[in-house]
Amino acid sequence: MGSDARRVALDVVADDGWLADAERRVARDPASIVHLFASAGRHCGRASLPQVEGWTADEAARARLLLALPVAAVPRRVEDLYRYGDADEKRAVLKALPLLPLDGGAVPLLHDAIRTNDTRLLAAALGPYARHLDQASWRQAVLKCVFMGVPLSAVHGLTERADAELATMIADLRDERDAAGRHLPEDALALLKQLT
């Protein structure tokens, strides 16, 4: 789903009026997003949204709060909400990045998420905004997905961006695992076959 379609689809968040009021508050007072961001799950729930694959109601609500920020406030607020948020809040920030006016300014957040051992953050970091990662960092992140068992379907644009060097890295990991009597996930083997 493209960014524009995703942005429209986020409007499906079930709302008893809290979210619309919260968006107005954030537009008037950007600092209010700190408390509102943290309480979005309590007010909007955490159910999966069938209309927006891979999103939950709290993530969509948090994305809408970020979209309500004045443009000048976005970089600082995104940074703070990610740095000081819990795992759910961090994941919502990462998923919202391609919808925000940031260009490549939030790449350090991707690097942070990729360094963690939280598979959900790793998967979120490799969504559409990962187009801003340099190729070497992107390859390492994909290899980490294979290593940690994160389905490669989480990697946005994988087939377009995968290259011979990634194939070599995956083949080396396959050889290491085979020597230890372990095997690569099927999606990694399929990607390797496609690339060689």
NORKA-V785803 format. One record per residue. N is the residue number from 1. RES is the residue in one small letter. PSI is psi in whole degrees, -180 to 180 (NA if undefined). NEAR is the number of other ideal C-beta (glycine too) atoms within 10 Angstrom. Layout:
# NORKA-V785803
n=N res=RES psi=PSI near=NEAR
n=N res=RES psi=PSI near=NEAR
This chain:
# NORKA-V785803
n=1 res=m psi=130 near=14
n=2 res=g psi=166 near=9
n=3 res=s psi=-43 near=12
n=4 res=d psi=-44 near=9
n=5 res=a psi=-40 near=10
n=6 res=r psi=-41 near=20
n=7 res=r psi=-44 near=16
n=8 res=v psi=-41 near=13
n=9 res=a psi=-25 near=16
n=10 res=l psi=-17 near=22
n=11 res=d psi=-8 near=12
n=12 res=v psi=-7 near=14
n=13 res=v psi=124 near=25
n=14 res=a psi=133 near=13
n=15 res=d psi=128 near=17
n=16 res=d psi=17 near=9
n=17 res=g psi=-21 near=8
n=18 res=w psi=-46 near=15
n=19 res=l psi=-43 near=23
n=20 res=a psi=-41 near=12
n=21 res=d psi=-41 near=13
n=22 res=a psi=-40 near=24
n=23 res=e psi=-42 near=19
n=24 res=r psi=-41 near=12
n=25 res=r psi=-44 near=17
n=26 res=v psi=-39 near=24
n=27 res=a psi=-37 near=16
n=28 res=r psi=-38 near=10
n=29 res=d psi=89 near=12
n=30 res=p psi=-30 near=17
n=31 res=a psi=-23 near=11
n=32 res=s psi=-15 near=15
n=33 res=i psi=-26 near=25
n=34 res=v psi=-53 near=15
n=35 res=h psi=-42 near=10
n=36 res=l psi=-38 near=21
n=37 res=f psi=-44 near=24
n=38 res=a psi=-31 near=16
n=39 res=s psi=3 near=14
n=40 res=a psi=-40 near=27
n=41 res=g psi=-38 near=19
n=42 res=r psi=-37 near=10
n=43 res=h psi=-33 near=19
n=44 res=c psi=-9 near=23
n=45 res=g psi=176 near=13
n=46 res=r psi=18 near=13
n=47 res=a psi=150 near=11
n=48 res=s psi=148 near=12
n=49 res=l psi=108 near=18
n=50 res=p psi=-26 near=8
n=51 res=q psi=-19 near=14
n=52 res=v psi=91 near=22
n=53 res=e psi=131 near=10
n=54 res=g psi=1 near=15
n=55 res=w psi=149 near=22
n=56 res=t psi=166 near=21
n=57 res=a psi=-41 near=23
n=58 res=d psi=-37 near=24
n=59 res=e psi=-43 near=28
n=60 res=a psi=-41 near=26
n=61 res=a psi=-43 near=28
n=62 res=r psi=-38 near=30
n=63 res=a psi=-41 near=24
n=64 res=r psi=-36 near=23
n=65 res=l psi=-42 near=24
n=66 res=l psi=-39 near=23
n=67 res=l psi=-22 near=17
n=68 res=a psi=-14 near=20
n=69 res=l psi=145 near=20
n=70 res=p psi=142 near=12
n=71 res=v psi=-41 near=9
n=72 res=a psi=-25 near=9
n=73 res=a psi=-13 near=17
n=74 res=v psi=-53 near=18
n=75 res=p psi=-47 near=16
n=76 res=r psi=-44 near=11
n=77 res=r psi=-40 near=21
n=78 res=v psi=-47 near=22
n=79 res=e psi=-50 near=16
n=80 res=d psi=-44 near=15
n=81 res=l psi=-36 near=22
n=82 res=y psi=-52 near=21
n=83 res=r psi=-40 near=12
n=84 res=y psi=1 near=12
n=85 res=g psi=165 near=17
n=86 res=d psi=-178 near=9
n=87 res=a psi=-39 near=13
n=88 res=d psi=-41 near=17
n=89 res=e psi=-41 near=19
n=90 res=k psi=-44 near=23
n=91 res=r psi=-40 near=23
n=92 res=a psi=-41 near=26
n=93 res=v psi=-48 near=28
n=94 res=l psi=-41 near=27
n=95 res=k psi=-31 near=25
n=96 res=a psi=-16 near=28
n=97 res=l psi=-44 near=24
n=98 res=p psi=-12 near=19
n=99 res=l psi=-11 near=18
n=100 res=l psi=155 near=21
n=101 res=p psi=74 near=11
n=102 res=l psi=-12 near=19
n=103 res=d psi=-129 near=9
n=104 res=g psi=13 near=12
n=105 res=g psi=-17 near=15
n=106 res=a psi=13 near=21
n=107 res=v psi=-37 near=18
n=108 res=p psi=-29 near=12
n=109 res=l psi=-38 near=22
n=110 res=l psi=-44 near=25
n=111 res=h psi=-41 near=12
n=112 res=d psi=-46 near=15
n=113 res=a psi=-37 near=24
n=114 res=i psi=-29 near=20
n=115 res=r psi=-20 near=13
n=116 res=t psi=170 near=14
n=117 res=n psi=16 near=8
n=118 res=d psi=109 near=15
n=119 res=t psi=-31 near=15
n=120 res=r psi=-36 near=16
n=121 res=l psi=-40 near=22
n=122 res=l psi=-47 near=22
n=123 res=a psi=-43 near=23
n=124 res=a psi=-35 near=25
n=125 res=a psi=-21 near=30
n=126 res=l psi=22 near=26
n=127 res=g psi=-163 near=19
n=128 res=p psi=-30 near=16
n=129 res=y psi=-17 near=24
n=130 res=a psi=-8 near=25
n=131 res=r psi=-20 near=13
n=132 res=h psi=-10 near=17
n=133 res=l psi=142 near=20
n=134 res=d psi=160 near=9
n=135 res=q psi=-39 near=11
n=136 res=a psi=-44 near=9
n=137 res=s psi=-40 near=15
n=138 res=w psi=-45 near=23
n=139 res=r psi=-46 near=20
n=140 res=q psi=-38 near=14
n=141 res=a psi=-41 near=21
n=142 res=v psi=-43 near=25
n=143 res=l psi=-38 near=16
n=144 res=k psi=-37 near=18
n=145 res=c psi=-46 near=25
n=146 res=v psi=-46 near=24
n=147 res=f psi=-41 near=13
n=148 res=m psi=-2 near=12
n=149 res=g psi=20 near=10
n=150 res=v psi=125 near=20
n=151 res=p psi=135 near=14
n=152 res=l psi=-12 near=20
n=153 res=s psi=-17 near=11
n=154 res=a psi=-17 near=19
n=155 res=v psi=109 near=24
n=156 res=h psi=132 near=15
n=157 res=g psi=26 near=13
n=158 res=l psi=-51 near=19
n=159 res=t psi=-30 near=10
n=160 res=e psi=-30 near=7
n=161 res=r psi=-21 near=16
n=162 res=a psi=142 near=20
n=163 res=d psi=-178 near=11
n=164 res=a psi=-35 near=9
n=165 res=e psi=-39 near=12
n=166 res=l psi=-41 near=21
n=167 res=a psi=-42 near=17
n=168 res=t psi=-43 near=14
n=169 res=m psi=-43 near=16
n=170 res=i psi=-40 near=23
n=171 res=a psi=-40 near=15
n=172 res=d psi=-42 near=11
n=173 res=l psi=-40 near=16
n=174 res=r psi=-46 near=17
n=175 res=d psi=-42 near=11
n=176 res=e psi=-45 near=11
n=177 res=r psi=-42 near=16
n=178 res=d psi=-41 near=11
n=179 res=a psi=-28 near=8
n=180 res=a psi=4 near=8
n=181 res=g psi=19 near=6
n=182 res=r psi=165 near=9
n=183 res=h psi=158 near=11
n=184 res=l psi=154 near=20
n=185 res=p psi=154 near=16
n=186 res=e psi=-38 near=10
n=187 res=d psi=-33 near=18
n=188 res=a psi=-40 near=23
n=189 res=l psi=-39 near=14
n=190 res=a psi=-41 near=12
n=191 res=l psi=-43 near=22
n=192 res=l psi=-43 near=20
n=193 res=k psi=-40 near=9
n=194 res=q psi=-36 near=11
n=195 res=l psi=-15 near=16
n=196 res=t psi=NA near=10
